[in-house]
């Protein structure tokens, strides 16, 4: 009987685990949807931004963010999660970093981290950690947080200390596929900026209207001054998109991991239930056999 009770206790424990993983799966699904909605919510703003950019594009040839420095130092921005239970999400980013370092042995890489898993990786490997934003890196991404990160990136790049800025994160393909990427964030050029804005707008008629807009108007205080405000704003938006991609990937990975854990819990609970039924049936059979044997012994007496 003790064996049957032990199995029954395990079944209860497994079912409780299944309830927890199911709740985590649902929470991750909601968070993933929220990240996707945020990524699509800026289309109208980007359209207006593209109109301004089309006016200042010809004045951007010597813009500071477009200049490539001779330095062999690279500033790597690593984006991982603060928590685990998300399958291979973090491991894939760390592998991508190791792969990049192996393929570029002449570069001296220093790190900015978003996510405790990234910070732990840098500490474990003995690399230089320039800044860690993990404590402020939550699921509710505030624009002020984005600016606090990009401000550090811009300040360090514009000094000429770093030849480029590379962001390592998981690119969201769909709910079951996320691809680790190493994306060069700086320097950038006007073509890449324009392609990024046009991809978000994704409206041929609107883009055609912008291309044929010949309205002549005065921009004050100057084209150069407007560019100094607009380009960092676009770069902030690009970095915000990267964060949303990473967050959508994290929640998707956790959703899939929790679904797998929930399904496995059900299989184990079913298997244990079968074992419990067998043990219980064996106990009943033994008790019946003992009763029959007792009756037979009384007959002999």
HELIX and SHEET records of a PDB file:
HELIX    1   1 UNK A    2  UNK A   40  1                                  39    
HELIX    2   2 UNK A   43  UNK A   56  1                                  14    
HELIX    3   3 UNK A   57  UNK A   59  5                                   3    
HELIX    4   4 UNK A   64  UNK A   66  5                                   3    
HELIX    5   5 UNK A   89  UNK A  103  1                                  15    
HELIX    6   6 UNK A  116  UNK A  125  1                                  10    
HELIX    7   7 UNK A  134  UNK A  136  5                                   3    
HELIX    8   8 UNK A  143  UNK A  158  1                                  16    
HELIX    9   9 UNK A  190  UNK A  201  1                                  12    
HELIX   10  10 UNK A  204  UNK A  211  1                                   8    
HELIX   11  11 UNK A  223  UNK A  300  1                                  78    
SHEET    1   A 5 UNK A 128  UNK A 132  0                                        
SHEET    2   A 5 UNK A 108  UNK A 114  1                                        
SHEET    3   A 5 UNK A  73  UNK A  79  1                                        
SHEET    4   A 5 UNK A 164  UNK A 174  1                                        
SHEET    5   A 5 UNK A 177  UNK A 186 -1                                        
END                                                                             
